[in-house]
């Protein structure tokens, strides 16, 4: 028999006269005083997802059409938008045991069967695996790799029911530790950094067009006119190319990180369009950003997570031991177009090819 909640959490009542704890009853067995229920602070959950509290009968097992939730330092919101009948986006947020913050967004690709279930399976598998990996003491980079691998397997598993049209999903995750963040992504869901007066997209979409633009290729290049220039080169799922995720550590120096599906980013003609970030808590900011996308038309599902980074020099969150860090994750001191990206040269080489 499983233990009762009171056995795990301690006595549920106390005596109003002598203060002794008690589990059940109306009067104290020691002095006869009246017992009173203890007021308990709700425990902070380890992680939360956008899993529907009430299933859509036509598309069960996906995310809520409208949801907002928060953990310390992380806010999240998702909305079905104005043009879709159900939400194929999913997101999850979590806290590692040492306080590091985690956010994962998956955007189920329209046109495939059960992409809403696949995207939810992906974010929940990822946040669970990332938390476990960080708890084992591995680097944030290795935890991010394990997270995207778990998400890929979860999305593919949903697709076993649909061999002719397996579901697929994009993926993006952030692990925030102090004033730095480790980003991992596959597809065109994005991460932005937002400071007081500047904003910058930190990811590069897995498309021919985005890679050419990132590398500064002349606009006259014929590859820009390829009919598949905007098509995804990478995604998660049973029919996906070999998994080869993008992985970066950035050091923006405080501010906020915004993780989102293209239901929000499609409305940013320039990175600066993200500014100013809405007022309020990180949860308020996430909700307000979804409302901004709705105000612009809400043409797609919208999912947003906002993480607060520490300012340089802050000691609010203890950083992991240096001995735990992946030796390959050490950062160079040269500046780059992605705000302190590590291994910039290797990343540029990666963008030039490597995936089907």
Secondary structure, 3 states (H helix, E strand, C coil): CCCCHHHHHCCCEEECCCCCEECCCCECCCCCCEEEECCCCCCCCCEEECECCCCECCECCCECCEEEEEECCEEEEEECCCCCCCCCEEEEEEECCCCCEEEEEEEECCCCCCHHHHHHHHHHHHHHHHHHHHHCCCCHHHHHHHHHHHHHHHHHHHHHHCCCCCCEECEEEEEEECCEEEEEEECCCEEEEECCCCEEECCCCCCHHHHHHHCCCCCCCHHHHCCCCCCCCCCEECCCCCCCCEEEEECCCCCEEEEECHHHHCCCCCHHHHCCCCCCCHHHHHHHHHHHHHHCCCCCCEEEEEEECCCCCCCCCCCCCHHHCCHHHCCCCCCCCCCCCCCHHHHHHHHCCCCC
